[in-house]
Amino acid sequence: MNVSNVQLTAHKHKRKLIVALVVICALLCAMIWLMIRKTKYKCIKDVSYLENNKCVPVTSCTPETYEMSPATMTSDRKCVHTTPCTLASTYEITKPTATTDRVCANVSQCATGTYETIAPSLTADRVCGGKVSPCILGVTYETVPSSNIADRKCVNVTPCALGTYQKSPPTLTSNRECVHTTQCTLGSTYETTKPTDTTDRVCTNVSQCAPGMYETTPPTLTADRICGKITECTVGSTYETTKPTATTDRICSNVAICAVGTSFEKSPPTLTSNRECDSVTSCTLGSTYETTKPTAAHDRICSPVSTCTSPKHIANPATLNSDLACCDQGQVWNEYTKKCQDSEPCPDIQGWYGKDWEHWSYDEDDTCLRMRYNPSSLTRVNLSGPVFDGKDKTIKAFKDKLEWISGNNISATGGKKSQDVCINTTQPVSKNKYPKMHEDNKCWDLILNKVYVNDKPI
């Protein structure tokens, strides 16, 4: 070791010694000062302490506080409030003392599936132990959920009442939702799908009858309206007597028929009105006669009967269907030609069997009957006059002639025998046998009922 190191070490020891002497002197001075003060003010430990050169009473801690720092001879006791526990959050695990604080611990949480059986207090922890009750789907549902302090509350699911259906099914946490089924409105809607426990009733609008249709069956709450076609009247055959409505059909009635010959149509029928008939006008014999025959649609027209002025005479009297005929003196009325003509003998009729019977002729008067074109008014053929004077041969020949006509192409009408016959100067001709001659000659319809001679039948 060299001299320098020895000197340095000696110097460090000297410095430490000086510091130690200074500290010792300071402590001695303080002790002396305190002894002097105690001797002067006389403060009592834990009762008073020296403050501002006088003894002040030491503060006492209240029940809600505890001593954090004790009092000294020169300082007061320090009291602070004890820590409060919060109900349901913390609880006291260590009570406070005069010099220690209260110790609080967190309240325990119940494990999943359990709930609180004893609630926590300010001085005791929560007690868990109850098992959470389960709800049964479709039977019960949760109205109050479980918590740390209470069990789950389950109530019965409500059934849907009559007239309602289930809109939403129940869950474990909600009740079944029931709503009223839709009600159809009579006359406006009808049921097309019935309601079920879980579906609503479906109502459809009632059908409206189209133009030309009417309601045959009214709608109900479960069936639609049924429409039918409105009856159409037929013009000329039927006419409307009752108008159709929304719920009733048209009624058509038969059109009246005017009796032919006794009535005629005054007003024609329409689809809404009947035919109007009126009585046919009757002509008055001797005063009026028919100039236009009545038809189904027209009346008979009667015209006044003419009058004959001298020197003309009535050659053919008026009938209900014809006017009278006025001819000059010496003239007769030709029924076939409907004209006045000079008087002429009846047509000659040759014997049918040659010389077996005679040629005979007679005048156009009451003693001679012409075979007429329209003999509908004749009921018999009456042969009379001087030529029929009882000569059997003549009568027999005429009868033979009639029988020959009767036996050839004869037809029966209304019990009477009839045939169209043409007559010339030589022989009668059947229209069926000689059609050309029939057209060229004057034809009459011979009516054969009974043959009379001098008003006696033969």
C-alpha positions in Angstrom: 0.0 0.0 0.0 1.4 3.4 -0.9 1.2 6.6 1.0 -1.6 8.1 -1.0 -4.0 5.3 -0.4 -3.3 5.5 3.4 -4.0 9.1 3.5 -7.3 8.7 1.5 -8.5 6.0 3.9 -7.7 8.2 6.9 -9.6 11.1 5.4 -12.8 9.0 4.9 -12.8 7.7 8.5 -12.4 11.3 9.8 -15.4 12.5 7.7 -17.7 9.7 9.0 -16.7 10.5 12.6 -17.6 14.2 12.1 -21.1 13.2 10.7 -21.7 10.9 13.6 -20.8 13.6 16.1 -23.2 16.0 14.4 -26.2 13.5 14.6 -25.5 12.8 18.3 -25.5 16.5 19.1 -28.8 17.0 17.2 -30.5 14.2 19.2 -29.2 15.5 22.5 -30.5 18.9 21.7 -34.0 17.6 20.8 -34.2 15.5 24.0 -33.2 18.5 26.0 -35.9 20.7 24.2 -38.6 18.1 24.8 -37.7 17.7 28.4 -37.9 21.5 28.8 -41.4 21.6 27.0 -42.8 18.7 29.1 -41.6 20.4 32.1 -43.3 23.5 30.9 -46.9 22.3 29.5 -47.3 18.8 31.1 -49.5 17.2 28.1 -50.9 13.6 28.9 -50.3 10.9 26.3 -53.4 9.7 24.5 -55.4 12.4 26.2 -53.9 15.6 24.9 -51.2 16.7 22.6 -49.1 19.8 22.3 -50.4 22.2 19.6 -49.5 25.9 19.4 -47.6 25.7 22.7 -50.7 24.3 24.5 -52.2 20.9 25.2 -55.2 20.1 23.0 -57.6 17.1 23.8 -57.1 14.1 21.6 -60.0 13.4 19.2 -62.2 10.3 20.0 -63.3 8.1 17.0 -67.1 7.6 16.6 -68.8 4.1 16.1 -68.8 4.8 12.3 -65.1 5.5 12.3 -61.9 3.8 13.3 -58.4 5.1 14.3 -56.3 5.2 11.3 -53.3 7.0 13.1 -52.8 7.1 16.9 -52.3 10.4 18.7 -48.8 11.5 19.7 -47.6 14.2 22.1 -47.6 16.6 19.3 -50.3 15.3 16.9 -54.0 14.4 17.2 -55.6 10.9 16.5 -56.7 10.4 12.8 -60.3 8.9 12.5 -61.8 7.7 9.2 -65.2 6.3 8.3 -65.5 2.6 8.1 -66.1 1.1 4.6 -69.9 0.4 4.1 -71.0 -2.9 2.4 -73.7 -2.6 -0.4 -76.7 -4.8 0.1 -77.0 -7.5 -2.6 -73.6 -6.6 -3.9 -71.2 -7.0 -1.0 -71.4 -8.3 2.5 -69.2 -7.9 5.7 -66.6 -10.7 6.2 -64.6 -8.8 9.0 -66.1 -6.5 11.5 -64.5 -3.1 12.1 -62.6 -2.4 15.3 -61.4 0.8 17.0 -58.3 0.6 14.9 -59.2 -1.5 11.9 -61.7 -1.0 9.0 -64.6 -3.3 8.0 -63.8 -5.8 5.2 -66.6 -6.4 2.5 -66.6 -9.2 0.0 -68.7 -9.5 -3.3 -72.0 -11.4 -3.0 -71.8 -14.8 -4.8 -73.8 -15.3 -8.0 -75.9 -18.5 -8.3 -74.7 -21.0 -10.9 -76.7 -21.6 -14.1 -79.8 -23.7 -13.3 -80.0 -22.7 -9.7 -81.5 -19.8 -7.9 -81.2 -18.0 -4.6 -82.8 -19.7 -1.6 -81.5 -17.2 1.0 -81.0 -13.6 0.0 -77.7 -12.0 0.9 -77.6 -9.4 3.7 -75.0 -6.9 4.7 -73.3 -9.5 6.9 -74.1 -12.7 5.1 -73.5 -14.1 1.5 -76.3 -15.3 -0.9 -77.3 -19.0 -0.4 -78.1 -20.9 -3.7 -79.5 -24.4 -3.9 -82.9 -24.4 -5.7 -83.1 -26.0 -9.2 -84.8 -23.8 -11.8 -88.2 -25.3 -12.8 -88.5 -26.0 -16.6 -91.6 -25.0 -18.6 -93.2 -27.6 -20.9 -93.6 -26.6 -24.6 -97.3 -26.4 -25.6 -98.4 -26.9 -22.0 -96.8 -24.1 -20.0 -94.8 -21.0 -20.8 -92.5 -18.7 -18.8 -94.0 -15.5 -17.5 -91.2 -14.6 -15.2 -87.6 -15.7 -15.9 -85.5 -17.3 -13.2 -82.8 -15.1 -11.6 -80.3 -15.3 -8.9 -83.0 -14.5 -6.4 -86.1 -16.4 -7.8 -87.3 -19.5 -9.6 -88.8 -19.3 -13.1 -92.6 -18.8 -13.2 -94.5 -21.0 -15.6 -98.3 -20.7 -16.3 -100.6 -22.9 -18.4 -100.9 -22.1 -22.1 -104.4 -20.6 -22.9 -106.6 -22.7 -25.3 -108.3 -20.8 -28.1 -112.0 -20.1 -27.4 -114.9 -21.0 -29.7 -114.9 -18.6 -32.7 -111.1 -18.1 -32.6 -108.1 -19.8 -34.1 -104.4 -20.0 -33.2 -102.5 -17.3 -35.1 -99.2 -18.0 -33.4 -98.3 -21.2 -31.5 -97.0 -21.0 -27.9 -93.3 -21.1 -27.2 -91.4 -21.7 -23.9 -91.5 -17.9 -23.3 -94.8 -16.8 -24.9 -98.5 -17.8 -24.8 -100.5 -19.1 -27.7 -101.9 -16.1 -29.8 -105.6 -16.5 -30.6 -107.6 -14.2 -32.9 -111.2 -14.2 -34.0 -112.1 -16.1 -37.1 -113.2 -14.0 -40.1 -117.0 -13.8 -40.3 -118.5 -13.9 -43.8 -121.2 -11.3 -44.6 -124.5 -12.7 -45.8 -125.2 -11.5 -49.4 -121.7 -10.2 -49.8 -119.2 -13.0 -49.1 -119.5 -16.8 -48.4 -117.3 -19.4 -46.9 -115.0 -21.2 -49.3 -112.6 -22.7 -46.7 -113.7 -23.8 -43.3 -111.6 -22.5 -40.3 -109.5 -25.0 -38.3 -107.7 -24.8 -35.0 -104.8 -23.1 -36.7 -106.2 -21.5 -39.8 -108.7 -18.8 -40.5 -112.0 -19.1 -42.4 -111.6 -17.9 -46.1 -114.5 -15.8 -47.4 -115.0 -15.2 -51.1 -117.1 -12.4 -52.7 -120.5 -13.6 -53.8 -120.9 -13.8 -57.6 -123.0 -11.2 -59.3 -125.5 -12.3 -62.0 -124.4 -11.1 -65.4 -126.7 -9.2 -67.7 -129.4 -11.5 -69.0 -129.2 -13.7 -65.9 -131.2 -13.7 -62.7 -130.8 -15.2 -59.2 -132.3 -18.7 -59.0 -130.8 -19.6 -55.7 -129.8 -16.9 -53.2 -126.3 -17.0 -51.5 -125.9 -18.3 -48.0 -123.0 -18.0 -45.6 -121.5 -21.2 -47.0 -122.7 -21.2 -50.7 -122.4 -18.8 -53.6 -125.3 -17.3 -55.5 -126.7 -19.4 -58.4 -127.8 -17.6 -61.6 -130.0 -18.7 -64.4 -130.6 -17.4 -67.9 -133.6 -15.1 -68.2 -136.3 -16.6 -70.4 -136.6 -14.9 -73.8 -140.0 -14.4 -75.3 -140.4 -15.3 -79.0 -141.9 -12.5 -81.1 -145.1 -13.6 -82.6 -145.4 -16.7 -80.3 -145.1 -15.4 -76.7 -144.9 -12.0 -75.0 -143.8 -10.7 -71.6 -146.5 -10.7 -68.9 -144.1 -10.3 -66.0 -140.8 -8.4 -66.1 -137.7 -10.1 -64.8 -136.1 -8.9 -61.6 -132.8 -9.6 -60.0 -134.3 -12.7 -58.3 -137.2 -13.7 -60.6 -137.4 -14.9 -64.2 -139.4 -13.2 -67.0 -142.8 -14.8 -67.5 -143.8 -15.2 -71.2 -147.4 -16.0 -72.1 -148.7 -17.4 -75.4 -149.8 -14.8 -77.9 -153.6 -14.9 -78.6 -154.7 -16.5 -81.9 -157.4 -14.7 -83.8 -160.1 -17.2 -84.9 -159.9 -17.4 -88.6 -163.1 -16.2 -90.3 -164.5 -14.6 -87.1 -161.8 -12.4 -86.0 -158.6 -10.7 -87.3 -155.4 -9.1 -85.9 -156.1 -5.5 -85.1 -152.7 -4.9 -83.5 -149.7 -7.3 -84.0 -148.0 -8.8 -80.9 -144.7 -7.5 -79.7 -142.3 -8.9 -77.1 -144.1 -7.0 -74.4 -147.7 -6.9 -75.7 -150.3 -9.4 -76.8 -152.0 -9.6 -80.2 -155.2 -7.6 -80.2 -158.0 -9.4 -82.1 -161.2 -7.8 -83.4 -164.4 -9.4 -84.7 -164.6 -9.7 -88.5 -167.2 -7.4 -90.1 -170.3 -9.3 -91.3 -171.8 -8.3 -94.6 -175.6 -7.9 -94.7 -177.4 -10.0 -97.4 -179.0 -7.8 -99.9 -177.3 -4.7 -98.7 -173.5 -5.4 -98.7 -171.3 -8.2 -100.1 -167.8 -9.3 -99.5 -165.3 -7.7 -101.8 -162.2 -8.6 -99.8 -162.0 -11.8 -97.8 -160.9 -11.5 -94.2 -157.4 -12.8 -93.3 -155.5 -13.3 -90.1 -154.3 -9.7 -90.3 -157.1 -7.9 -92.1 -160.8 -7.4 -91.7 -163.4 -8.4 -94.3 -164.3 -5.5 -96.6 -168.0 -5.3 -97.5 -169.2 -3.1 -100.3 -172.7 -1.9 -101.0 -174.8 -4.1 -103.3 -175.4 -2.5 -106.7 -178.9 -1.5 -107.9 -180.3 -2.3 -111.4 -181.9 0.6 -113.2 -184.4 0.1 -116.0 -184.3 -1.3 -118.6 -181.7 -3.6 -116.9 -183.0 -6.4 -114.7 -181.5 -8.4 -111.9 -180.1 -11.5 -113.8 -178.2 -12.9 -110.8 -179.2 -11.8 -107.2 -176.5 -10.6 -104.8 -175.1 -13.1 -102.3 -172.9 -12.4 -99.2 -169.9 -13.0 -101.5 -170.9 -11.5 -104.8 -172.7 -8.4 -106.1 -176.0 -8.8 -108.0 -175.7 -8.9 -111.8 -177.7 -6.5 -114.0 -178.3 -7.7 -117.6 -180.2 -6.2 -120.5 -183.6 -7.5 -121.4 -183.3 -10.8 -123.1 -179.9 -11.6 -121.6 -179.0 -14.1 -119.0 -176.1 -14.4 -116.6 -173.3 -16.8 -117.5 -172.1 -18.2 -114.2 -169.0 -19.6 -115.8 -167.9 -16.4 -117.6 -169.4 -14.2 -115.0 -170.9 -12.1 -117.8 -174.2 -11.3 -119.3 -174.9 -13.1 -122.6 -177.7 -13.8 -125.0 -179.9 -16.7 -124.1 -178.6 -20.0 -125.5 -179.7 -23.6 -125.3 -177.9 -26.0 -123.1 -175.1 -27.8 -124.9 -176.1 -30.7 -127.1 -175.2 -34.0 -125.7 -174.9 -36.9 -128.2 -175.9 -40.4 -127.2 -173.1 -42.4 -125.8 -174.1 -45.6 -127.5 -174.7 -44.2 -131.0 -178.2 -44.9 -132.2 -179.2 -46.6 -129.0 -180.4 -43.3 -127.6 -181.5 -40.1 -129.0 -179.9 -36.7 -129.3 -181.5 -34.3 -126.7 -181.1 -30.8 -125.7 -182.9 -28.3 -123.4 -183.1 -24.6 -122.6 -181.1 -22.7 -120.0 -184.0 -22.0 -117.6 -185.6 -23.7 -114.7 -186.3 -26.8 -116.7 -182.6 -27.2 -117.7 -179.6 -27.6 -115.3 -176.2 -26.9 -116.7 -173.2 -28.8 -115.4 -171.5 -25.9 -113.6 -167.8 -25.1 -113.0 -168.3 -24.7 -109.2 -171.4 -26.7 -108.2 -170.6 -26.6 -104.4 -174.0 -25.2 -103.8 -175.7 -28.2 -105.6 -176.8 -31.1 -103.5 -178.2 -33.1 -106.3 -178.6 -33.2 -110.1 -182.2 -32.6 -110.9 -183.3 -33.3 -114.4 -186.8 -32.0 -115.2 -188.6 -30.5 -118.2 -190.6 -31.7 -121.1 -187.7 -33.7 -122.6 -188.0 -36.1 -119.6 -191.5 -37.1 -120.3 -191.3 -40.6 -119.1 -189.4 -42.1 -122.0 -187.6 -44.8 -120.3 -185.0 -45.1 -123.1 -183.9 -41.4 -122.7 -183.8 -41.6 -119.0 -181.9 -44.9 -119.1 -179.4 -43.4 -121.6 -178.7 -40.4 -119.3 -178.4 -42.6 -116.3 -175.9 -44.7 -118.2 -173.9 -41.6 -119.0 -173.8 -40.6 -115.4 -172.8 -44.1 -114.3 -170.0 -44.1 -116.9 -168.6 -40.9 -115.6 -168.9 -42.2 -112.1 -167.0 -45.3 -112.9 -164.1 -43.6 -114.6 -161.4 -41.8 -112.5 -164.0 -41.0 -109.9 -163.1 -39.6 -106.4 -165.1 -39.4 -103.3 -165.3 -36.2 -101.4 -167.5 -35.7 -98.3 -169.6 -38.7 -99.3 -170.3 -37.1 -102.8 -168.9 -38.4 -106.1 -167.1 -35.8 -108.2 -165.1 -35.6 -111.4 -163.9 -32.8 -113.6 -165.5 -33.1 -117.1 -165.0 -31.1 -120.3 -167.9 -31.0 -122.7 -167.8 -30.3 -126.4 -170.4 -30.9 -129.1 -169.7 -34.5 -129.4 -168.6 -36.2 -126.2 -167.5 -35.6 -122.6 -163.7 -35.7 -122.0 -162.0 -36.7 -118.7 -159.2 -34.3 -117.7 -157.2 -37.3 -116.5 -157.6 -39.0 -119.9 -157.4 -36.1 -122.2 -155.5 -33.3 -120.5 -155.1 -31.2 -123.6 -158.8 -31.2 -124.4 -159.4 -30.4 -120.7 -157.4 -27.2 -121.1 -159.0 -26.2 -124.4 -162.6 -26.8 -123.4 -164.9 -25.4 -120.7 -164.7 -27.6 -117.6 -167.3 -28.2 -115.0 -167.2 -30.2 -111.8 -170.1 -32.7 -111.9 -171.5 -33.5 -108.5 -173.3 -36.8 -108.4 -175.3 -37.5 -105.3 -178.7 -38.6 -106.6 -180.3 -38.1 -110.0 -183.8 -36.8 -109.9 -186.4 -36.7 -112.7 -189.4 -34.4 -112.1 -188.2 -34.2 -108.5 -188.3 -38.0 -108.1 -185.1 -39.9 -107.5 -184.1 -42.4 -110.2 
